[in-house]
Amino acid sequence: MATVKFTFEDKDIQPVTVENVLTGLSILEVAEDNHVHLNHNCGEVCACSTCHVYVEKGDEALEEISDREEDFIDRAINPTIESRLGCQCVILDEDATIEIKIPDQKQIIGHEH
């Protein structure tokens, strides 16, 4: 099973490592299931950019980025080449180690779980 390591731009939040992650789950689902705060407004349908994350390692283990996702990433705060939407990052490789950096959530108006 995959491993997902979350780090945060907000240095007051400690990193979180989640092991034994099933394939078919999105990074947003992994975050929610493990009490990792990641805003999300649209209900995981790729209609906003509030679940914007940076994939620092393991992007090859995720579903490919779609044109629609790219369009919404352009609306995110400080997008980079590593930017993805957590709701669209579906884990495909059961042996993957994926490293995700979550932008400072205080800058984003979004649904808090």
C-alpha positions in Angstrom: 0.0 0.0 0.0 1.1 3.6 -0.7 2.6 6.1 1.7 1.6 9.8 1.7 3.7 12.3 3.5 2.1 15.7 4.2 4.2 18.8 4.9 2.9 22.3 5.4 3.9 25.8 4.4 2.6 26.8 7.8 5.6 25.8 9.9 3.5 25.6 13.0 1.9 22.4 11.7 3.9 19.2 12.1 4.4 16.9 9.1 2.0 13.9 8.9 2.9 10.5 7.3 0.0 8.2 6.3 0.9 4.6 5.6 -1.1 1.8 4.1 -3.1 4.0 1.7 -5.3 2.2 -0.7 -5.1 2.9 -4.5 -8.1 4.7 -5.9 -8.2 7.3 -3.2 -7.5 11.0 -3.9 -5.0 13.0 -1.9 -7.9 15.1 -0.6 -9.6 11.9 0.6 -6.4 10.7 2.3 -6.1 14.1 4.0 -9.7 14.1 5.2 -9.5 10.5 6.5 -6.4 11.4 8.5 -7.4 14.7 10.0 -5.1 16.7 7.7 -6.6 20.1 7.0 -7.0 20.9 3.3 -9.7 23.3 2.2 -12.2 22.1 -0.4 -15.3 23.9 -1.6 -16.6 22.2 -4.8 -17.2 18.7 -3.4 -14.3 17.1 -5.3 -15.6 17.8 -8.8 -12.7 19.9 -10.1 -14.7 23.2 -10.1 -12.5 25.3 -7.8 -8.9 25.6 -6.7 -9.3 25.5 -2.9 -7.7 22.0 -2.5 -4.5 23.1 -4.3 -1.4 21.2 -3.2 2.2 20.8 -4.4 3.3 17.3 -5.3 7.0 17.2 -4.3 7.5 13.5 -5.0 5.6 10.7 -6.5 3.7 12.5 -9.3 4.2 9.5 -11.5 2.0 7.4 -9.1 -1.0 9.7 -9.6 -3.6 10.0 -12.2 -2.5 12.4 -15.0 -3.5 16.0 -14.9 -6.5 16.9 -17.0 -6.9 20.1 -19.1 -9.8 21.1 -16.7 -7.6 20.6 -13.7 -4.8 22.7 -15.3 -7.4 25.5 -15.9 -8.3 25.6 -12.2 -4.7 25.4 -11.0 -4.1 28.7 -12.8 -6.6 30.2 -10.4 -4.8 28.9 -7.3 -2.6 31.1 -5.0 1.1 30.7 -6.1 0.8 27.8 -8.6 4.0 26.1 -9.7 4.9 23.2 -12.0 4.3 20.9 -9.0 0.8 22.2 -8.4 -2.2 19.8 -8.5 -5.7 19.8 -7.0 -5.9 17.3 -4.2 -9.4 16.1 -5.3 -7.9 15.1 -8.7 -4.7 13.4 -7.5 -5.9 9.8 -7.4 -3.3 7.3 -6.3 -2.7 4.6 -8.9 0.5 2.8 -7.6 0.2 0.8 -4.5 3.9 0.9 -3.8 4.2 4.7 -4.1 5.7 7.1 -1.7 4.1 10.5 -2.4 5.1 13.8 -0.8 2.6 16.6 -0.7 3.1 20.1 0.6 -0.1 21.9 1.6 -0.1 25.7 1.1 -0.9 27.9 4.0 -4.7 27.4 4.5 -5.1 30.7 6.2 -4.9 32.4 2.8 -7.7 30.3 1.4 -11.4 30.8 2.1 -12.7 27.2 2.0 -14.7 24.4 3.6 -13.0 23.3 6.8 -13.7 19.7 8.0 
